[in-house]
Amino acid sequence: MNTSRRGHAAAGMNYPKYITAFLVVVTLVYFLWVQKSFAMSSPQLKASADETKLAAVTTTTIAPKPVVRSWSRTPGRRYVWIDVEIDGAPVGRITAELYMDIVPATAENFRALVTGDNAAGLSYKGSVCHRIITGFIVQCGDFETGKGYGGRSIYSTGKFNDEPAGLQLKHDKRYVLQMANSGPNSNGSQFCFMLGAAPHLNGRHVVFGQVVDGFEVVDLMETAGAAEDGVVLKHNVVLKKGGEYLD
């Protein structure tokens, strides 16, 4: 009997250890579940925040931004403006500096398409930005199909060659402007606002300018995009109209 009592006493002494071990396991499982849930919900939370931000802009009447230039001219370059709408609501104006002194043919093509000042009357006016990948690009300029299959340059051939000097310029920061293409020497009208550095595009796409004002408009365009390629965009981003600063 003494032996039996000692056995029961030993088992009783182990109960706190069992309880402690059980609590440790439960805590660990709960911690892993919380981590997994948070990891899964983070993209959705960001998307929700972007939607809220975009809704606040597109459903509110925005007072016209005072015309105060935050940029200065560089000799040999030209400057254009583009007014942007998202889901039919004006969201602001982008001002771009064009490198006429480095890539004259590419810069002139863009300038003439922004203003509509070309023999064929081609224009970005009313065209959509059909491809927006967050952190990468806002691609626009297909004024023919709006899906990335169309668009053409102001030149008689429809497509024009890469300018070597433009291939030497780097995709090294946000707000750079570059030509979209389907391979070497296939420039038309499609172009991209860069949303970050993309060194893998260096030497493959002609850089022809940069945004110098309206950075917040490009940022809003990005929020209307998707996290990966091939996703149908939920919002309609339109280059409403454009022109050139001549003064």
Rosetta silent file (secondary structure, phi, psi, omega in degrees, C-alpha in Angstrom):
SEQUENCE: MNTSRRGHAAAGMNYPKYITAFLVVVTLVYFLWVQKSFAMSSPQLKASADETKLAAVTTTTIAPKPVVRSWSRTPGRRYVWIDVEIDGAPVGRITAELYMDIVPATAENFRALVTGDNAAGLSYKGSVCHRIITGFIVQCGDFETGKGYGGRSIYSTGKFNDEPAGLQLKHDKRYVLQMANSGPNSNGSQFCFMLGAAPHLNGRHVVFGQVVDGFEVVDLMETAGAAEDGVVLKHNVVLKKGGEYLD
SCORE:     score description
SCORE:     0.000 S_00000001
   1 L     0.000  -41.564  179.246    0.000    0.000    0.000 S_00000001
   2 H   -56.711  -41.494  179.075    2.784    2.371    0.837 S_00000001
   3 H   -61.978  -41.364 -179.967    4.127    1.852   -2.617 S_00000001
   4 H   -62.515  -42.543 -179.545    0.679    2.574   -4.087 S_00000001
   5 H   -64.584  -39.198  178.969    0.360    5.795   -2.132 S_00000001
   6 H   -63.174  -36.736  178.912    3.791    6.933   -3.287 S_00000001
   7 H   -63.574  -45.058  178.951    2.723    6.265   -6.890 S_00000001
   8 H   -64.575  -38.659 -179.629   -0.400    8.388   -6.515 S_00000001
   9 H   -64.834  -40.637  179.846    1.576   11.129   -4.819 S_00000001
  10 H   -65.191  -40.677  178.917    4.144   11.157   -7.638 S_00000001
  11 H   -64.359  -40.414  179.357    1.390   11.349  -10.243 S_00000001
  12 H   -63.180  -36.079  179.698   -0.240   14.192   -8.348 S_00000001
  13 H   -68.125  -22.124 -178.781    3.035   16.072   -8.273 S_00000001
  14 H   -83.410  -15.454 -178.068    3.226   15.813  -12.103 S_00000001
  15 H   -55.201  -45.923  178.613   -0.145   17.504  -12.696 S_00000001
  16 H   -58.687  -35.971  178.906    1.301   21.072  -12.593 S_00000001
  17 H   -65.461  -41.635  179.641    3.901   20.041  -15.172 S_00000001
  18 H   -63.500  -42.875 -179.520    1.190   18.669  -17.460 S_00000001
  19 H   -63.470  -43.161  179.709   -0.870   21.820  -17.092 S_00000001
  20 H   -62.408  -44.319  179.420    2.151   24.021  -17.791 S_00000001
  21 H   -62.678  -40.717  179.329    3.069   22.011  -20.881 S_00000001
  22 H   -62.129  -44.026 -179.872   -0.536   22.183  -22.107 S_00000001
  23 H   -64.557  -37.326  178.302   -0.630   25.964  -21.679 S_00000001
  24 H   -63.363  -44.779  179.866    2.668   26.337  -23.550 S_00000001
  25 H   -63.280  -45.281  179.595    1.331   24.308  -26.482 S_00000001
  26 H   -60.765  -43.918  179.856   -1.938   26.279  -26.577 S_00000001
  27 H   -62.430  -42.609 -179.690   -0.045   29.575  -26.460 S_00000001
  28 H   -63.971  -44.511  179.270    2.282   28.486  -29.265 S_00000001
  29 H   -62.063  -43.177  179.362   -0.609   27.363  -31.481 S_00000001
  30 H   -62.630  -42.948 -179.704   -2.447   30.629  -30.862 S_00000001
  31 H   -61.061  -45.250  179.566    0.678   32.662  -31.671 S_00000001
  32 H   -64.459  -37.987  179.206    1.212   30.810  -34.957 S_00000001
  33 H   -64.811  -42.866  179.217   -2.465   31.252  -35.897 S_00000001
  34 H   -63.549  -43.606  179.745   -2.307   35.005  -35.239 S_00000001
  35 H   -61.276  -44.028 -179.462    0.882   35.338  -37.282 S_00000001
  36 H   -65.127  -42.992 -179.509   -0.631   33.426  -40.193 S_00000001
  37 H   -63.487  -40.758 -179.945   -3.853   35.431  -40.082 S_00000001
  38 H   -66.116  -43.170 -179.818   -1.930   38.707  -40.018 S_00000001
  39 H   -62.426  -37.865 -178.573    0.289   37.663  -42.922 S_00000001
  40 H   -73.150  -30.503 -174.017   -2.733   36.674  -44.963 S_00000001
  41 H   -90.836  -15.164 -176.796   -4.658   39.849  -44.208 S_00000001
  42 H   -56.460  -49.322  178.058   -1.854   42.390  -44.757 S_00000001
  43 H   -60.432  -39.602  179.185   -2.308   42.674  -48.568 S_00000001
  44 H   -65.777  -38.260  178.473   -6.058   42.929  -48.116 S_00000001
  45 H   -64.228  -41.423  178.383   -5.606   45.608  -45.464 S_00000001
  46 H   -64.767  -43.834  179.356   -3.347   47.615  -47.780 S_00000001
  47 H   -61.040  -40.217  179.256   -5.790   47.216  -50.653 S_00000001
  48 H   -64.684  -40.259  178.672   -8.611   48.371  -48.389 S_00000001
  49 H   -64.810  -40.713  177.895   -6.601   51.412  -47.315 S_00000001
  50 H   -63.408  -41.810  179.408   -5.869   52.278  -50.950 S_00000001
  51 H   -62.545  -41.423  179.302   -9.556   51.942  -51.832 S_00000001
  52 H   -63.415  -43.812  179.174  -10.496   54.251  -48.955 S_00000001
  53 H   -62.448  -44.300 -178.663   -7.928   56.814  -50.040 S_00000001
  54 H   -66.704  -41.714 -179.965   -9.075   56.659  -53.645 S_00000001
  55 H   -62.817  -37.789  179.989  -12.753   56.884  -52.696 S_00000001
  56 H   -62.924  -33.521 -178.682  -12.071   59.973  -50.606 S_00000001
  57 H   -81.570  -44.861 -173.181  -10.560   61.693  -53.633 S_00000001
  58 H   -79.330  -11.107  178.720  -12.949   60.548  -56.353 S_00000001
  59 L  -110.421    6.614 -179.522  -16.122   61.298  -54.378 S_00000001
  60 L  -117.433  137.923  176.085  -15.089   64.721  -53.128 S_00000001
  61 L   -72.885  118.553 -176.716  -15.164   67.960  -55.075 S_00000001
  62 L   -96.644  128.454  177.205  -11.549   69.113  -55.217 S_00000001
  63 L   -68.293  141.665  179.387  -10.807   72.801  -55.336 S_00000001
  64 L   -55.542  136.160  179.799   -8.532   73.742  -58.259 S_00000001
  65 L   -73.021  129.553  178.512   -4.886   73.678  -57.259 S_00000001
  66 L   -55.792  139.672 -179.069   -3.317   77.149  -57.301 S_00000001
  67 L   -79.910   88.353  177.392   -0.985   77.567  -60.259 S_00000001
  68 L  -125.957  113.763 -175.963    2.300   77.858  -58.390 S_00000001
  69 L   -75.878  128.733  176.613    5.276   76.360  -60.173 S_00000001
  70 L  -102.913    7.525 -177.514    7.556   74.248  -58.068 S_00000001
  71 L  -128.108  161.434  177.122    9.877   73.608  -60.994 S_00000001
  72 L  -127.896  153.840 -176.407   12.166   75.688  -63.185 S_00000001
  73 L   -73.608  144.224  170.362   13.038   75.297  -66.832 S_00000001
  74 L  -106.364  127.292 -178.848   16.179   73.600  -68.068 S_00000001
  75 L   -52.660  136.978  177.719   17.472   75.074  -71.343 S_00000001
  76 L    88.527   -1.272 -178.801   16.766   72.866  -74.342 S_00000001
  77 L  -117.131  160.185 -179.642   13.855   71.049  -72.721 S_00000001
  78 E  -124.154  160.141 -170.497   10.084   71.381  -73.039 S_00000001
  79 E  -132.174  129.970 -179.006    7.300   70.997  -70.516 S_00000001
  80 E  -124.777  159.819  176.447    3.816   69.533  -70.870 S_00000001
  81 E  -125.014  148.999  178.411    0.857   69.042  -68.560 S_00000001
  82 E  -135.403  124.246  174.297   -1.713   66.239  -68.371 S_00000001
  83 E   -89.633  134.557 -173.877   -4.980   66.377  -66.418 S_00000001
  84 E  -116.833  141.321  172.826   -6.002   63.012  -64.971 S_00000001
  85 E  -122.390  145.231  173.019   -9.376   61.565  -63.992 S_00000001
  86 E  -124.940  121.757 -176.788  -10.105   58.424  -62.002 S_00000001
  87 L    53.222   38.385  176.266  -13.588   56.955  -62.323 S_00000001
  88 L    83.936   -2.456 -179.374  -14.741   60.199  -63.900 S_00000001
  89 E  -105.458  130.942  177.102  -13.465   62.436  -61.102 S_00000001
  90 E   -63.986  132.933  179.688  -10.623   64.941  -61.673 S_00000001
  91 E  -119.192   -3.192  175.916   -7.653   64.099  -59.425 S_00000001
  92 E   135.177 -175.449 -175.103   -5.102   66.675  -60.557 S_00000001
  93 E  -120.897  137.153  174.812   -2.469   67.670  -63.060 S_00000001
  94 E  -105.392  134.552  173.307    0.896   66.128  -63.880 S_00000001
  95 E  -111.996  131.712 -177.597    3.710   68.253  -65.284 S_00000001
  96 E  -122.855  139.547  173.737    6.479   66.497  -67.206 S_00000001
  97 E   -95.501  128.427 -177.530    9.899   67.654  -68.347 S_00000001
  98 E  -107.399  132.829 -175.179   10.842   66.282  -71.778 S_00000001
  99 L   -83.792   66.784  178.628   14.466   65.647  -72.719 S_00000001
 100 L   -61.660  -27.596 -177.464   14.407   67.322  -76.135 S_00000001
 101 L   -79.058  -12.418 -177.787   18.156   67.893  -75.780 S_00000001
 102 L  -114.606  -45.854 -178.038   18.888   64.171  -75.408 S_00000001
 103 L  -130.278   72.118 -172.861   16.143   62.265  -77.261 S_00000001
 104 H   -59.106  -39.917 -178.088   14.508   64.795  -79.617 S_00000001
 105 H   -68.346  -43.412 -179.317   12.454   62.316  -81.672 S_00000001
 106 H   -68.873  -44.437 -179.531   11.016   60.507  -78.646 S_00000001
 107 H   -64.796  -39.744  179.161   10.357   63.692  -76.685 S_00000001
 108 H   -67.663  -37.364  176.802    8.678   65.366  -79.670 S_00000001
 109 H   -58.811  -46.430 -179.702    6.472   62.323  -80.225 S_00000001
 110 H   -66.324  -46.412 -179.641    5.244   62.523  -76.634 S_00000001
 111 H   -57.038  -46.556 -176.865    4.805   66.308  -76.702 S_00000001
 112 H   -68.431  -29.787  177.743    2.776   66.168  -79.915 S_00000001
 113 H   -77.927  -31.669  175.446    0.552   63.381  -78.587 S_00000001
 114 H   -67.057  -44.172 -175.422   -0.095   65.259  -75.344 S_00000001
 115 H   -87.350  -22.842 -173.468   -1.052   68.449  -77.178 S_00000001
 116 L    81.146    9.313 -177.575   -2.587   66.908  -80.310 S_00000001
 117 L   -86.681   77.549  177.498   -0.279   69.154  -82.311 S_00000001
 118 L  -155.630  159.772 -172.350    0.587   66.804  -85.189 S_00000001
 119 L   -58.879  -35.929 -177.264   -0.441   66.301  -88.810 S_00000001
 120 L   -84.481   -8.836 -179.239   -2.561   63.220  -88.118 S_00000001
 121 L    71.137   22.956  178.944   -4.337   64.806  -85.157 S_00000001
 122 L   -72.020  147.585 -176.420   -3.374   61.923  -82.875 S_00000001
 123 L  -158.842  150.033  173.080   -3.804   62.559  -79.161 S_00000001
 124 L   -78.085   -9.699 -174.236   -3.733   61.010  -75.707 S_00000001
 125 L   -53.303  122.578  178.018   -6.887   62.983  -74.889 S_00000001
 126 L    79.858    3.574 -178.749   -9.468   60.688  -73.273 S_00000001
 127 E   -83.819  155.411 -176.804   -7.237   57.596  -73.394 S_00000001
 128 E   -98.853  155.485  170.721   -7.004   55.136  -70.507 S_00000001
 129 L   -94.285  104.675 -167.185   -4.036   53.865  -68.541 S_00000001
 130 L   -85.706  -14.696 -174.834   -4.609   50.173  -69.126 S_00000001
 131 E  -138.716  113.586 -179.699   -1.835   48.615  -67.038 S_00000001
 132 E  -132.143  115.330  179.804   -0.969   49.703  -63.497 S_00000001
 133 E  -118.112  115.951 -175.665    1.263   47.548  -61.307 S_00000001
 134 L   -57.430  135.398 -179.584    1.945   48.946  -57.855 S_00000001
 135 L    79.654   -2.366 -176.555    5.599   49.654  -57.225 S_00000001
 136 L  -125.649  -74.761 -175.267    6.430   49.206  -60.909 S_00000001
 137 E  -147.118  156.041  161.250    4.594   51.166  -63.633 S_00000001
 138 E  -115.337  110.433 -176.186    1.557   53.109  -64.758 S_00000001
 139 E  -102.380  128.505 -175.596    1.318   52.291  -68.478 S_00000001
 140 E  -136.689 -178.344  169.176   -0.741   54.557  -70.737 S_00000001
 141 L   103.984   -3.686  175.865   -0.928   55.767  -74.316 S_00000001
 142 L   -86.466   86.739 -177.146   -2.978   53.192  -76.208 S_00000001
 143 L   -83.279    0.211  179.637   -5.507   55.652  -77.608 S_00000001
 144 L   -95.860  -52.600 -177.369   -6.760   53.105  -80.159 S_00000001
 145 L  -110.515  -23.609 -177.858   -7.854   50.024  -78.181 S_00000001
 146 L    70.599   12.945 -176.827   -7.254   51.027  -74.566 S_00000001
 147 L  -125.119    2.134  179.227   -6.021   47.500  -73.870 S_00000001
 148 L    96.516    4.235 -178.596   -2.336   47.683  -74.732 S_00000001
 149 L  -102.423   -8.568 -172.562   -2.607   46.381  -78.286 S_00000001
 150 L  -126.953 -162.707 -176.443   -2.760   49.686  -80.134 S_00000001
 151 L    97.418  149.593  177.333   -1.410   53.189  -80.428 S_00000001
 152 L  -153.854  163.189 -177.399    1.055   54.662  -82.884 S_00000001
 153 L   -82.241  176.279  177.306    3.566   57.444  -83.131 S_00000001
 154 L   -79.177   -9.598 -176.008    3.233   60.757  -84.954 S_00000001
 155 L   -85.068  153.099 -171.827    5.720   59.531  -87.551 S_00000001
 156 L   -60.908  -26.476 -178.983    4.589   58.114  -90.895 S_00000001
 157 L   -78.655  -11.538 -177.747    5.961   54.643  -90.167 S_00000001
 158 L    85.113  -48.607  174.718    3.772   54.266  -87.070 S_00000001
 159 L  -110.757  156.862  175.659    6.721   52.907  -85.106 S_00000001
 160 E  -141.784  161.886 -171.772   10.107   54.540  -84.693 S_00000001
 161 L   -75.017  156.607  173.291   13.578   53.493  -83.622 S_00000001
 162 L   -66.379  137.581  172.490   15.157   53.657  -80.192 S_00000001
 163 L   -89.493  120.993 -174.872   17.392   56.678  -79.689 S_00000001
 164 H   -51.811  -38.758 -179.088   20.724   55.356  -78.336 S_00000001
 165 H   -63.565  -32.917  178.846   21.121   58.241  -75.886 S_00000001
 166 H   -72.528  -27.752  176.500   17.766   57.363  -74.341 S_00000001
 167 H   -73.733  -19.924  178.360   18.828   53.768  -73.843 S_00000001
 168 H   -80.840  -22.478  179.122   21.787   55.056  -71.854 S_00000001
 169 L   -72.516  150.427 -170.513   19.537   56.874  -69.375 S_00000001
 170 L  -101.165  147.748  169.680   18.637   54.897  -66.257 S_00000001
 171 L   -90.748   72.642 -168.574   15.403   53.666  -64.730 S_00000001
 172 L  -110.653    4.537 -178.230   16.804   54.611  -61.355 S_00000001
 173 L  -162.794  169.398  175.210   13.937   56.322  -59.536 S_00000001
 174 L   -70.404  150.411  175.027   10.229   56.918  -59.250 S_00000001
 175 L    78.405    8.597  171.862    8.510   59.332  -61.685 S_00000001
 176 E   -71.762  147.352  175.267   10.818   58.644  -64.644 S_00000001
 177 E  -107.015  132.333  179.366    9.073   58.590  -68.046 S_00000001
 178 E  -143.819  159.062  179.620    9.946   55.845  -70.526 S_00000001
 179 E   -84.390  133.008  169.869    8.613   54.328  -73.726 S_00000001
 180 L   -80.455  149.767  178.839    6.823   50.991  -73.636 S_00000001
 181 L  -153.408  171.862  177.474    7.726   48.702  -76.524 S_00000001
 182 L  -110.745   15.842 -177.958    7.410   45.172  -77.869 S_00000001
 183 L   145.484 -179.496 -179.755   11.114   44.870  -78.621 S_00000001
 184 L   -57.233  139.317  173.703   13.944   46.926  -80.118 S_00000001
 185 L    56.353   42.315  179.915   12.929   49.843  -82.359 S_00000001
 186 L  -128.596   34.818 -179.164    9.186   49.401  -81.834 S_00000001
 187 E   -72.246  136.987  177.538    8.241   52.680  -80.156 S_00000001
 188 L  -128.567 -106.481  178.127    4.721   53.940  -80.781 S_00000001
 189 L  -121.873  -15.715 -177.118    2.600   55.946  -78.367 S_00000001
 190 L   -73.479  140.512 -177.404    2.520   53.787  -75.238 S_00000001
 191 E  -146.756  171.326 -179.047    4.610   54.999  -72.326 S_00000001
 192 E  -133.809  141.203  162.188    5.061   54.466  -68.598 S_00000001
 193 E   -88.448  120.409  178.778    5.309   56.489  -65.432 S_00000001
 194 E   -76.838  139.350 -179.728    7.860   54.539  -63.409 S_00000001
 195 L  -107.579   12.326  178.418    6.842   53.813  -59.809 S_00000001
 196 L   169.967  170.272  178.226   10.301   52.801  -58.671 S_00000001
 197 L   -63.651  140.861  179.285   13.775   51.900  -59.843 S_00000001
 198 L  -144.089   73.649 -175.786   13.818   49.113  -62.459 S_00000001
 199 H   -59.371  -23.013  179.833   17.420   48.446  -63.521 S_00000001
 200 H   -68.662  -12.730  177.886   16.370   45.407  -65.580 S_00000001
 201 H   -92.801  -10.776  179.687   14.796   47.853  -68.065 S_00000001
 202 L   -59.311  133.692  179.616   18.010   49.820  -68.608 S_00000001
 203 L    80.640   -3.210 -178.182   19.167   49.608  -72.216 S_00000001
 204 L  -115.146  -23.617  179.637   15.845   48.103  -73.305 S_00000001
 205 L  -132.172  140.707 -178.384   13.481   51.075  -73.069 S_00000001
 206 L   -79.898  123.547  172.027   14.094   54.711  -73.993 S_00000001
 207 E   -87.147  131.189 -175.158   13.883   57.166  -71.097 S_00000001
 208 E  -131.235    1.501  179.962   12.645   60.534  -72.372 S_00000001
 209 E   176.621 -169.317  178.869   11.630   62.639  -69.382 S_00000001
 210 E  -156.628  155.104  174.558   10.464   62.891  -65.807 S_00000001
 211 E   -75.604  133.302  178.630    7.591   64.206  -63.727 S_00000001
 212 E  -117.246  -10.356  175.620    8.443   67.564  -62.143 S_00000001
 213 E  -158.501  154.663 -177.159    5.080   68.373  -60.551 S_00000001
 214 L    83.324   28.971  179.666    1.895   66.518  -59.665 S_00000001
 215 H   -57.902  -36.656 -178.842    3.687   63.643  -57.978 S_00000001
 216 H   -64.936  -25.424  177.869    0.615   63.076  -55.809 S_00000001
 217 H   -71.010  -42.916  175.947   -1.439   62.469  -58.960 S_00000001
 218 H   -61.005  -39.642  178.975    0.889   59.669  -60.037 S_00000001
 219 H   -61.300  -41.075  177.848    0.598   58.266  -56.518 S_00000001
 220 H   -66.296  -38.156  176.682   -3.202   58.213  -56.813 S_00000001
 221 H   -60.054  -38.961  179.052   -2.945   56.493  -60.177 S_00000001
 222 H   -62.841  -39.774 -179.141   -0.864   53.812  -58.489 S_00000001
 223 H   -65.234  -19.328  178.058   -3.560   53.201  -55.852 S_00000001
 224 L   -85.079    1.950 -175.662   -5.969   52.430  -58.699 S_00000001
 225 L   -94.630 -163.645 -178.761   -3.715   49.601  -59.844 S_00000001
 226 E  -125.539  160.380 -177.370   -3.120   45.976  -58.938 S_00000001
 227 L   -76.817  -17.313 -179.155   -0.353   44.191  -57.066 S_00000001
 228 L  -144.727  163.519 -177.789    0.472   41.934  -60.008 S_00000001
 229 L   -72.814  153.863  175.409    0.245   41.835  -63.786 S_00000001
 230 L    86.494   -1.636  179.467   -2.759   40.412  -65.598 S_00000001
 231 L   -89.874  133.374  178.355   -5.351   41.553  -63.044 S_00000001
 232 L   -67.484  127.442 -177.734   -8.348   43.476  -64.389 S_00000001
 233 L   -71.851  139.987 -179.430   -8.254   46.998  -62.958 S_00000001
 234 L   -84.327  -16.051 -175.320  -11.194   48.032  -60.792 S_00000001
 235 L  -123.126  152.878 -177.937  -10.805   51.712  -61.600 S_00000001
 236 L  -103.068  108.231 -179.356  -10.761   53.721  -64.804 S_00000001
 237 E  -101.955  121.784 -172.196   -7.719   56.003  -65.036 S_00000001
 238 E  -125.831  136.804  170.049   -7.955   58.484  -67.907 S_00000001
 239 E   -84.783   96.043 -169.099   -5.619   61.087  -69.414 S_00000001
 240 E   -67.160  -48.918  178.945   -8.394   63.646  -69.802 S_00000001
 241 E  -163.189  169.062 -178.668   -6.526   66.368  -71.680 S_00000001
 242 E  -156.564  170.895  179.853   -3.102   67.927  -72.030 S_00000001
 243 E  -167.664 -174.953 -178.229   -1.077   70.839  -73.270 S_00000001
 244 E  -121.549  141.738  172.407    2.306   72.519  -73.254 S_00000001
 245 E   -82.383  116.394 -177.663    3.719   75.281  -71.085 S_00000001
 246 L  -103.619  -12.522 -179.507    4.963   77.900  -73.519 S_00000001
 247 L   -95.059    0.000    0.000    5.803   80.691  -71.071 S_00000001
